[in-house]
Structure formats: structure tokens, C-alpha cells
Amino acid sequence: MTDPSDARDKRWIALVLLCVAQFVVVLDASIVNVALPTIGEALDFTEGNLPWVVNAYVLTFGGFLLLGGRMADLLGRRRVFMGGLILFAIASLFGGLATNSGQLIAARAVQGLGAAILSPAALSIVATTFRDGAERNKALGVWGAVAGSGGAAGVLLGGVLTETLGWEWVLWVNVPIGIAAAAIAPSLIAESRDESGVRTFDAAGAVTITAGLSILVYALVDANAAGWGSTQTIGLLALSALLLIAFVVVERRSRAPLVPFSIFRIRTITGANVAGLLIGASLFSMFFFISLYMQQVLGYSPIRAGLSYLPLAVSIILSAGIASQLVTKVGFKPILATGMVLIAAGLVWFSQISVDGTFLSDVLGPSLLAAVGLGFSFVPVTIAAVSGVPDHEQGLASGLINTSQQVGGALGLAILAAISISVTGSSRDPVVLTEGFQDAFLAGAGFAVLGLLATLFLIRSADSRAHVELGGGEVAVESEG
């Protein structure tokens, strides 16, 4: 017979494996940022093509997440997780071997596809492995700490690798991690899938939602270059809207829809996804503008800018751990609301940056405040997004919250970059740049305030309280055993 304590230990080791995989996924959205100037010189990128080293990853990641989540439910979560890891590792290998801009952009797009396949599978494995309540809160607290700190760690690691080993290693670092994780997974993770209902794949739904989201993300990330009022941007946004409407029509008629809209009858699920979108909109762009401010205004080197993220990353990890404990005691709604307030306050503080500022006076304080806000928001919004969802739809719920955050990040960065550029234009004057960054940070705080309102009015307090009662019950049961 298997010792129950061994099974429990195995689950927590599996959680480490899943978190490492998610860490690498989040890391790769930001790790290339510091390396971009070096990559541009090495592969002869034009100024207009260079942002696509980042955008190609974000585009396929955001566009294919829902499809990845549904594949995990239908085909097997472990199998899909391992397949995504291998695809991610192979794309990373070829990205580092790229000899021209087209090859690297293509490799980054395939990396994003691998991430979209493995990320919702990993989160749904966490949600189905750990029981709802105190145990799952603890697991998702670890998940939130790792995923939330990935963006900051990416900038740090990107700077170190670029200056010591070369830009290729910001991609090659994924190869041994991905292959090792895929090899270990079968010994730690049991296979699980949706065994109920109609086991058919909604091809029409998959095509319309993936195309609609991909075109939406493309329109947003390229809007600053093409112009917000350009024929391209307006045309792509209209096409995206038509595809998303078509998706709704297809889903309402499908016997086995990719996204059963009945899931949105759970008001807390809807609220968590709206809040997740606004968290992405406010915070993903924060990392972007902090990096620009430190390098273009304060004159930091890539490695110094990367090291400056260390306090922020540590604060996210610590606050996420605290948040997972507090959620068990007071529920996810109050903690999420507190997190949104702290994010808004941190971004308002960032909007006061000065052209002759320093790390201690202008960056450290608001970084720590926003980091605690991220830890206090990322954990409860993830818990809220998968709470009360039956096991056979965990891949769907995981894909939805990931999609909300990624599309929110793309939307927020596009809007805030447009606000910043409307002030700075093509100027490289530190005074003008600082003014543009100030406006962007203030607008980001506005997104966080909207996230607070979504939390207060869409997430049900009764669901939050029920989660506390469930957690308390599990703690009591475990203490008796």
C-alpha cells in the first residue's frame, strides 16, 4: 500500500515542478527586454522589427491560452503539460541558434504557443491535485509567488546572462529546464482529464476564439507603430470583434463548446477574470516603464537595472505567501481589494518620478508598495478564478484567468505606451521622457482603481466567506488526523 504521507509529499514536490515551469513561462515574457539592444545589433534588426522579439511571444501566448486549457481537459493535463514543455524547449533552442531576425521572431512565436499549451495545464493540475480550501490556498500561494516574481526575475536574469554569457543564453537557459521537467513529470503527476460529457473537440470555436484573440493582441501591440486611428488598427479591431461575436454564436449552438458560457453564471468567476484583466493592464506595463526610466533617464546599465528589481521580486514572493494565509482566514475578496488599493497607490507614487531622481528616492519605495499589491492581488484572483469550478472544467477556468491577464497586459501596455508617446514623441530628452512615464504610471493607477471596483461589485462576498468556512473545515479535519 502507498503511504498517504508519501503521496502528500509527492504532491508538494510536483507543485515545485509545476511552479518552475510557470516561472520560466512568465520569465520569458520579460527576460529578453534587457537583451534587446544586443540582439538588435547581433541579428541586424530594424528599429521597427525589434519589439516583435517580445510581441511574437505575447501574441501567440495570449491567443492560444483558451485552446491550451481545453486541450488539457480533453486530452489529459499531464500529457498536454509535457507536450507544451517540449515544444517550449525546442523553440528556445532554435531561438538561440537564430542567424537573422525572421528566425528569432518565428522561434519566439512558437515559444509563446508552447507556453499557452503548458501554462493552463499546469494551473489546472495544481487546482485538481489540491483540495479546495486551506490546502489549495497554500499551493496557489506558492504558485502566485513564483508566477508574480517571474517578470521581475526575468529582467534581472536577462541582464546577467546578456552581459556574462551572451544574448543566446536568455533563450538557451529554458532548454535543460524544459527537458528535465518533462522527463520528471510522469513520476510525480498523475494523468487526469474530463471523463464526463461529450468528448468532442469544438474546432469552429477553437478557430474563431484563437484567431479573434490573436488578431486583437496583434492590433494592440502594433497600434503605436501603425497609429491608433489607422486603417490597419481599426480594421484589425473590427475583424477581431467579428470573430469574437462568431465565437459566441458558435459556442451557444455547440453540443460540446470550448467555453461553456454557463461558467460565467458564477458571478465570482466573471469578477475574477475582469479583475485579472485589469491587474495585467496596470502591472505588466509597470515593469516596462520602470526599465525605461532606469536606463534612459537614470542611465543604468542593463545589469544594474536588472539587479534593481531584486527587492521587488523578493517582496512579491513574501507578500504572496502572506496573502495565501490571509485568504484562508478572511476570504479572497478583502485581500484582493487590499491588493488593488496598494497597486494603485504604488503607481500613483511612481507618477512622481523626477528627472534627477535616484533608486532610493524614486524607485525603491513605490516598487515595494506595488510588489506587495501584486502578491496580495495575484494569489486571491487566481483562487477566486478556480474556486467552485468542477474538476472537469479546471483547464477551462485556468485558461480563462491566464487569458484575461495576458490580454490585459497587452491592452494596458498598448494604451499606456500610446499615452507616454503622445508626450515624448521621438524625443530622447530625459525631461520629456520622464513626463511621458509619469502620465503612463498615473493611467496605470486608473486601471488598478477599475480593478478595485470590479472586485467590490462583481465578486460575491458570500463566495469569499464560503471559502473561509471550507478552509477552516479542512484545517480541523487535518488536525484531528
N, C-alpha and C positions, 0 to 999 in steps of 0.2 A: 504493500500500500504506500501511496505517496504521503509523506508527512505534510500536513496543512501549513506548517510554518515554512517548509521549503518552498511550497507553492507561492506563499505570500512573498518570501524573499525574491523569488524568481520574477514576480510581477514588478517589484521595485527596480530590479536590475533591467528588466525590459523597458521600464519607464526611462531609465538613463539612456538606453539605446535610442528610444523614440525622440527624446529631447535633443540628443546630439544631432540626429537627422534634421529636426526642425530648426535647430540653431544654425546649421550650415545653410539651410534654405533662406532664412532671414538674413544671415550674414552676407549671402551673395547678392542681395539687392543693394548693399552699400559698400562691399569690400572693394569694388573697382573704382569708386568715386575718387579716392586719393591717387589712384594709379592712372587716371585718365590722361593727364598731360604726357606721361611717359609712354603710354600705349599709343597716343596720337602721333608722337614722333617716331616710334618704332615701326608702326604699320602705315605711316603716311596717311592718316585720317584727315579729311577736310574738317573745318570747324563745324559745319552743319551736320556731318555724319557722326561726330564723336559722341553726342548724347545718346545715340542709339545703342551704344555698348550697355547702357543702363536700361533704356527704353525697351529693347528687344526682349530682355528678361521679364520686365514688369508686364509687358503686353501679353505674352503667352501665359505667364503665371496667372494674371487676373482673368484672362479669357477662358482658361480651361479648368478652373478650380471646381466649378459645379459638376462638370463632366467627370473629373477625377473622383469627387466624393461619391457620385452614383456608381461609378465603376467599382469602388471599394465595397459598397454594399452588395452589389450583384455578383462580382467575380471573386470576391474574397479579399478581406482587408490586408492580410499578411502578404498575399501574392502581389497585390497591386502596390503595396508599400515597397516590396523588394524590387519590383519592376521599375518603379519610379526612381529608386536609389541607383540602380544600374544605369538607367538612361541618363541620369544626372551626372554620374561619374564619367561616363563615356563622353558626354558633351563637354565636360570640364577639361578632359584630356585633349580633345581636339581644339578647344578654345586656346589652350596654352601653346599648341603647335601651329596656330594660325600664322600665315605669312602675309595676309592682306586684310583690309578692313571688312570685306564681304564675308570671308571665312569666319572671322571672330563674331560678327553680328549674327550670322547663322547659328554658330555654336551657342551663343548666349540665348537665342530664341529656343533652341532645343533644351538647354538647361532649364529655362522657365517652364517648358512643358513637363520635364521630369519633376520639377518642384510642385507643379499643380497636381500631378498624379500622387506623389508621395505624401504631401502635407495633410490633406484631409483624411487620407487613410491612417496616418499616424495619430491624428487627434481623435478619430473615431475608435481606434484601438484603445487609446487611453480611456475614453468615455465608456467603452464596453467592458474593459478589464477591471475598472474600479467602481465599486458601488456608489450610487448617488448619495450625497451627504458628506460627512466628515472625511471619509476616505478619498472620495473623488476630489473634494476641495484641496486636500493636501497634494494630490497628484497634479491637479491643474495649477496649483500654486507654483510647483516646480516648473511645470510647462510654461506658465506665464513669465516666470523669472528668466528662463532661458530664451524664450522667443522674444521677450521685450528687450533684453540686453543685446540681442544679436545685431541690431542696427548699429549701436554704439561700438560694439566689439569689431564689427566689420571695418569701420573707419580706422580703428586702432591697428588691427591686424594688416589691413591693406597698406597702411603707411610703413609698417615694419618690414613686411615682405618685399614691397617695391624697392625700398632703399637698401635692403641687405641681399636678397636673392634674385630680384628681377620681377617685372610685372607678371610673367607667366605663372609665377607661384601663387598669385591670388586666385588662380583657377586650378592649378595642379594640386593644391592643398586638399581639394574636395575628393580627389581620386582614391587615395588609400582609405579615407574615412567612409566614402560611399560603398566601396567594395567590401570592406571589413564589416560594416553594419549589415549589408545584405547577406553576408555569409553567416553572421551570428544569429540573425533574426529567427530562423526556424527552430533553434534550440531554446529560445526564450518566449516566443509569441505563438499562441495557438491560432489556428485559422478560424475565421468567423465570417459569416455572410448573412444576407437576408434570405431566410429559408421560407418566408411566408409570401403569400400573394402571387401575382402573375410575374414569372421570371422571364420577361422580355425586355429588350433594350429599346428605349424610345429614341430612335435615330433622328426623327424630324425635330424633336425637342432638343436633342444634343446639338444638332447643326445650327438651329436658329439661336439658341442661347449663347453658344460658343462664338458664333460669328457676330452676334449683336454686341456681346461684351468686349470682344477683341477690337471691333471697329470703334466702339465707344472709347476704350482706353487709348487706341491709336489717335483718335481725333483729339483727345485731351492732351496727350503728351506732345503732339506735334502742333498744337494750336498756337503756341507762341511764335514758332517759326513761320507757319503759314498765315497767321493772322486770325483773330477770333471772328472777324466778320467776313473772312474769305469764303469763296465758293467751296473750296475743299472742306473747311471746317464745318460749315453749315450743311453741306451735302452729306458728309460722313455722319454727323449727328442725326440728321433726318433718316438716313439709311439704318443707323443703329436703332432708332426709335421704332421704325417699321419692323425690323427683325425681332425686337423685344415684344412688340404687340403680337406679331405672328407666333412667337413662343407661347404667349399667354393663351392664344386661341388653340394652338396645338395641344397644350397641356390640359385644357379644360375638356378636350374631346378624347384624350388618350386613356386607354384602359390601364396602362402602367406608366404614368407620367414620370419624367425625370425629376420634376419638382412638384409633388402633390401640394396644391395650394391650401389643403386642409391644415398644413403645418402652421400657417400664418393665423389660424383661428386661435392659436396660443399667443395671446397678446404680448406676453413677455418675450417670446421668440422674435416677434416683429420689432419690439422696442430694443432688444439687444442688438439686432442687426442694424437698425438705424443709428444707435449709439456707436456701434463698431465702425460704421462708415465715417462718422464724424470724428472719432478718435484717430482713424487713419488720416483724414483730411487735415487735422490740426498738428499731428505729431510727426508723420513721415517727412513733411516739409521742414519741420524744425531742425532735423539733423542736416538737411541740405543747406539751409541758410546759416546755421552755426559754422559749418565747414567753410563756406564762402567768406563769412565775416572774419574768421580767424586767419585765413590765408590771404585774402585780398585786401583787408583793411589793417589787421594787426601784423601782417607779414610773417605768419608762422610757416615753417617748413612742413611738408606732409607728415613726417614722423612726429613732430611736436603737436600738430593739430590732432593726430590720432591719439597720442598719449593724453591729450586734454579731455578726451571722452571717458577716461578711466573712472573718475568719480561718479559720472552719470551712470555708467554701466553697473558699478557696484551698488549704487543707490536703487536702481531698478530691481536688482536681484534681492536685496534686503527687504524692500518695500513689498515686493510680490509675495515673499514668504510671510510677512506680517499680514498682508491682505487675505491670504488663504486661511489664516487662523481666525481673523475677524469675521469673514464671511460665515463661518460655522456658528459664530456667536450672535451676530446681529443681522445676517442676511446679505444677499448680494446687492440689493438696491441702495442702501445707505453708503456702502463702501464705494460703489460705482459713482454715486453722486459726489462724494467727497473727492474722488479721483478727478472728476471733470472740473471741479472748482479749483483744485491745485494746478491742473494743466492750464486752465485759463489764466490763473494768477501768474504762473511761470512765464507764459507767453507775453502777458502784459508787461512783466518785468523785463523780458528780453527786448521789448519795443523801446526801452530806454537806453539801448547800447549807444556808445559815443565813439567818434572817430579816433580819439586819442585814449581809448579805453585800455584796460588790462584784463587778463584772465580772471584775477581775483575780484576786480570791481564790476565787471560786466558779464562774465560767462559763468563762473562757478555757482553763484547763488541761484540764479534762475534755472540753471541746469539741474541742480539738486532738487529744487521745488517741482519742476516738470517731471523729473525722473520718478519721484515719489508718486506724483499724479498718474504716471504711466503704469507703475506697479499696482496702484490702487484701482485702476480702471481696466487694465488688460485682463487680470485674473477674474474679477466678477463678471465682466461682459462675456468671457468665454464660458464660465459656469452657467450664466443665465441662458446662453445660446444653445446649450445642450441639455439643460435641466428639463425633466418631464417629457423628453423625446424618447419614444420606444427604441430599443436596440437596433431594430431593422432599418431605422432611419437616421442612425448616428452619423453615417457617412454624408448624408444629405445635410444635416444640421452643421456638421464640421465644414463642409464645402461652402455653405451659406455664409458663416461668420468670417471665414477666410476671404471669400469673395468680397464681402462688404468692406473689410479693412483694406484690401488691395485696391479696389475701385475707388474707395475713399481717398487712399493715398495718392493715386494718380490724379483724381479730380482736384484734391487740395493743392498738390504741387503745381498743377497747371494754372489754377486760379491765382495762387499766391505768387507764382513766378511772373504771371501777367501783371499783377499789381506792382511788384517790385520793378519790372522792366518799364512800366509806364512812368516811373520816376527816374530810373537810371538811364534808359535808352542804351546807347552803346558806350556810355561814359565809363572810364576806369578810375575816375577821381574818387578817392576814399570817402570824401564828404558826401558826394552824391550817392555812392553805393550804400553808405550807412543809412541814409534817409530812405532808400528803397527797401532795405532789410527791415527797418523799423516798421514801415507800413505793412510788410508781409507778416511780421510777427503779430501785429495788432489784429490783422484779419484772421490769422490762425486762432487767436484767442476767441474771436467771434464764433468760429466753428465749435470750439470747446463749450461755449455757452449754449449753443444749439444742442450739443450732446447732453448737457445737463438737463435741458428742458425735455428732451426725448426720454431720458432716464426717469424723470419725475412723473411724466404724464403717460408714458406708454408701458413701462414695466410695472407689473402689478405687485403691490405691497404684499398681497396675500400669498403670491408665489414665493416671494422672498422669505416671508415668515415660515411658510411650509418647509422651505429648505432648511431653516434653522431647526425646526422640530425633527425633521428627518435625520439631520446630523446629530442632534442630541440623543435620539433613539439609538443610533448606531454606536455612539460612544459608550452608552450604557451597556449595550449588548457585549461589546468587545471587552469592557472592564470586568464583566461577570465571568467571561470565558477563561 
